[in-house]
Amino acid sequence: MAPDEERRPPKEAPQSEQSGVQADNGNLAQTQPQCQNEHAAQDDLSCFARLLLAEPESVVELRAIGIGGGKARICSGYFDDPGKFAAAARDLDGRAAGIYATLNPVAGGLLARANNRTVLAPPRSTSDDEIARRRLLLVDIDPVRPSGISATEAEKMAAFGVARAVCSYLDALGFPQPIKADSGNGAHIVLAVDLPADDGGLVRRVLEALAFRFDTNAACVDQAVHNPGRLTKVYGTLARKGDSTADRPHRRSRLVSVPASVLRANAHGTAGSGLNAGQYLGRHGLAVHRSSPWQGGGKWVLEVCPFDTTHVDGAAFVVQFGNGAVAAGCHHNGCAGKGWHDLRDAVEPGWRDRAGASGSLGSGSGRGAGESWPEPQPLPTGLPPVLLLDTALLPNRLRPWIEDIAARIRCPVDFPAAAAMVALGSVLGRKLGLRPKQRDDWLVVANLWGGVVGRPGVLKTPGIQETPAPPAWLEKPAKEQ
């Protein structure tokens, strides 16, 4: 595991959940009513709630779209409690077309609109001028497809391909490692920022630059998500666009990786996370020498160091901050650099594997161990459709000859045509050339490379071998002379 990035922490006491998806080699596909990845889905919800509400007095809006007909299509509420946020999202999951939250904290007074609860058909929702500050920047990569439907697996993988390129580019520029997520139909890259709500168009320009550089015909950076009140997917919930079909299933969104720096700040909060540091120590048999309140949370001095059992002088400790964040360490030089995750490695072997997911998204910096993304999928077995060759494009003197070869051998006209044009280019060599630029001596000559593609038995070789025959007829007597 890379030192500067960790997977999300597993939740200590997951609750049950009904869903229509299960994990399948890192890709979520609709199968049967019971979710076999309940732990991961609930862990994502809890972790994402803590990420949104990491700072004291933060408030965000939770909004579900497509609950029912008419005014009841929207359900909304405001939350400053991560546990209640996650519980409300779970309650809505599977009943809404999509569940979203404001990416950035809203003005604290908005909590009075619906205090840690949701209401149907709310009279108002969050506007851009009600955002307190920008804390996160979303790069949303969507596959190109008709609106209102889920993506196919191939379309989704196209979005992941663009996401890999964006991550490598940002890494090369020195950006901190982002939060990476699977939106269910595409890829999300979430960067930590600290900007005023009115950023003078900076976020918009960043997205425009990324779109200009990385957009493809198959997937694009969504440039519309630049406004401060933008909603983002609540990770761990289902994305339910249109009907779920075999090739366009409803999928569960998920957190793919969260940088260790972010996790250290807020990943183990007691509110809604199911983890209390004191209870955790007792459950795993770590004897406490003494404990006391500390900075709004608690401090536990251990009798025996979990990193080195020869340290029994009270140098090892665990602290839990008022916001729920947990840290651990030992004052001995030999334990320098050890922390909470190292403690968990010692007393809870395999927790990282249980928290992880298959797949990898390289960032270009060799950090791939902490960056799990879905594995690339096998290419389709069938060949894509190919346009028929228009023989009118062939030179007039060659067209009858090439068409005759194709008719006699009964192969596609493309085979002898490609071979003939390559052979003609080799005959010309450097005798003729083009100078496409007016003010330099760049010369383009008629060197051509070609190939034919086809299944076995479609007469590729005979179609190619027939075209060099006339030059060979002339070459033989010339050699004899």
C-alpha positions, -999 to +999 in steps of 0.1 A: +000+000+000+014+034-010+023+055+021+004+086+008-029+069+000-051+044+017-084+028+009-114+038+029-117+022+064-141-006+069-172+002+090-172-016+123-209-023+126-226-024+091-263-025+089-283-046+065-294-032+032-316-044+003-303-037-032-304-050-067-267-052-073-238-073-064-200-070-068-186-088-098-148-085-102-149-048-094-178-040-117-213-037-103-239-055-123-276-060-116-283-096-106-304-106-077-324-089-049-298-093-021-266-072-023-235-093-017-214-062-011-235-045+016-205-038+038-187-018+010-219+001+000-226+012+036-190+019+042-190+042+012-221+061+024-206+066+059-172+076+046-187+100+021-209+116+047-178+122+069-159+137+039-187+162+032-192+171+069-155+169+080-153+205+092-171+217+123-205+232+118-206+221+081-241+217+066-249+200+033-281+193+014-292+158+006-315+156-025-332+126-041-347+130-076-374+109-091-391+096-059-426+097-074-449+117-097-457+154-096-443+175-067-432+144-049-405+137-074-379+156-052-371+148-016-346+171+002-331+178+036-302+195+053-277+177+075-248+184+099-248+149+113-229+123+091-248+094+107-282+109+100-271+119+065-261+083+057-292+068+073-315+091+052-296+082+020-300+045+028-337+050+033-340+067-001-317+042-019-335+022-045-366+044-045-351+074-063-337+077-098-306+093-082-294+105-047-272+136-046-257+161-022-242+195-024-205+192-031-197+222-009-211+232+025-241+255+026-248+285+048-254+271+083-288+287+087-303+264+060-303+236+085-336+250+097-353+242+064-353+205+073-330+197+103-313+164+097-344+150+080-358+149+045-391+163+032-411+156+000-416+184-025-395+210-006-404+246-014-368+255-019-334+239-026-299+253-024-289+281-048-254+291-057-255+322-035-262+300-005-229+281-006-205+291+022-172+282+005-158+258-021-141+228-005-143+202-033-139+204-071-156+178-092-143+165-125-172+144-139-163+122-169-194+110-186-196+086-216-212+099-247-247+083-249-284+094-252-297+112-221-318+095-195-304+060-198-276+040-180-243+034-197-231+002-212-200-014-198-180-003-229-192+033-225-184+033-189-149+019-196-144+048-221-150+072-192-125+054-170-099+057-198-103+095-199-102+095-161-068+077-161-054+103-185-067+132-164-053+117-132-019+112-148-019+148-161-029+163-127-003+141-109+024+154-133+014+190-125+019+183-088-018+182-077-025+163-045-040+129-049-077+132-055-107+112-043-117+088-070-151+075-075-174+054-097-206+073-104-223+042-116-222+053-152-189+072-154-159+083-134-155+111-108-123+128-097-128+150-067-100+175-057-098+192-023-097+230-027-102+261-006-118+288-027-145+314-021-180+305-035-175+333-061-142+321-075-141+344-105-147+316-129-115+296-119-133+262-116-151+268-149-117+275-166-101+244-151-129+222-164-128+238-198-090+232-200-094+196-191-122+191-216-102+207-243-072+184-236-089+151-229-124+149-244-128+121-269-157+109-291-166+084-265-163+103-232-162+139-221-154+161-191-187+177-180-181+214-181-215+223-165-205+212-130-185+244-123-211+263-102-207+263-064-241+248-056-235+218-078-248+184-067-228+153-068-236+116-065-239+102-030-215+073-033-228+039-022-263+046-037-278+032-069-278+052-102-312+044-117-314+062-151-341+048-173-350+012-171-324-014-161-316-037-190-290-064-196-267-041-215-276-009-196-280-020-160-286+001-129-253+002-110-242+012-075-219+042-072-189+038-050-158+054-036-128+039-053-100+055-034-095+082-008-061+098-001-046+089+033-043+126+040-081+129+038-087+098+058-064+109+085-085+140+089-119+125+092-121+088+083-129+074+117-155+097+131-177+083+159-208+101+145-224+076+122-192+057+116-198+029+141-163+033+156-155+045+191-118+044+198-121+033+234-145+005+225-123-005+196-093-009+219-112-030+244-127-052+216-092-060+203-076-066+236-054-035+238-048-028+275-052+008+285-028+023+311-049+054+315-074+075+296-086+111+298-106+137+277-085+154+251-093+183+227-130+175+227-124+138+223-103+113+242-068+100+248-058+065+257-022+056+268-015+019+262+002-005+285+020-023+256+030-007+223+012-025+194+042-018+171+069-031+195+059-051+225+092-042+243+078-007+248+059-009+281+066+025+295+034+043+284+049+057+252+022+043+229-011+062+225-044+065+207-063+098+204-098+106+190-105+142+181-138+159+187-148+154+151-142+117+153-108+115+136-085+089+151-047+089+154-021+066+170+016+065+176+045+058+199+071+082+212+100+058+207+123+066+178+120+030+166+082+035+161+086+068+142+061+070+113+037+044+128+001+054+129-035+043+132-035+021+101-003+004+113-021-003+146-050-019+127-025-040+107-012-053+140-045-062+157-069-066+127-049-085+100-065-083+065-086-052+071-071-034+041-081-063+018-116-063+032-118-025+026-103-028-009-118-036-043-104-052-074-091-032-103-065-005-108-062+030-121-026+040-125-018+077-119+014+076-138+035+079-106+037+043-095+012+048-067-012+022-082-014+001-050-038+025-034-058+034-065-083+006-072-105+011-102-124-015-123-102-038-144-103-032-181-129-054-197-123-078-226-127-064-261-159-074-280-153-106-300-171-094-331-154-071-356-169-036-359-186-026-391-163-014-419-173+009-447-172-007-482-144+005-504-157+028-532-137+016-563-143+050-578-115+062-555-090+040-573-068+052-602-087+048-635-060+026-650-059+003-620-096+000-613-106-027-639-075-048-630-083-047-592-120-054-598-110-084-620-088-098-593-115-096-567-141-112-590-118-141-600-106-149-565-140-140-549-125-119-522-133-083-510-120-057-534-103-041-504-076-068-503-061-064-538-067-026-537-047-021-506-018-043-519-018-026-553-016+009-538+013+000-515+031-017-544+026+014-565+040+036-538+072+014-536+076+017-574+075+055-573+099+056-543+114+090-539+111+099-576+081+121-569+072+141-539+051+169-525+062+200-506+031+210-486+047+239-469+055+271-487+085+283-467+104+252-458+118+221-476+097+194-459+092+167-486+065+141-485+071+110-506+048+082-517+059+057-490+028+037-481+022+010-455-009-011-456-025-042-442-057-062-445-078-076-416-102-104-419-112-137-404-095-170-415-108-183-448-117-150-464-089-153-490-067-125-476-034-141-489-045-149-524-060-114-528-027-098-518-004-122-537-022-116-570-012-079-572+026-083-574+022-107-604+026-082-633+058-066-619+071-101-614+065-109-651+086-079-661+112-086-635+120-121-647+131-113-683+150-083-670+170-105-647+177-129-676+191-101-698 
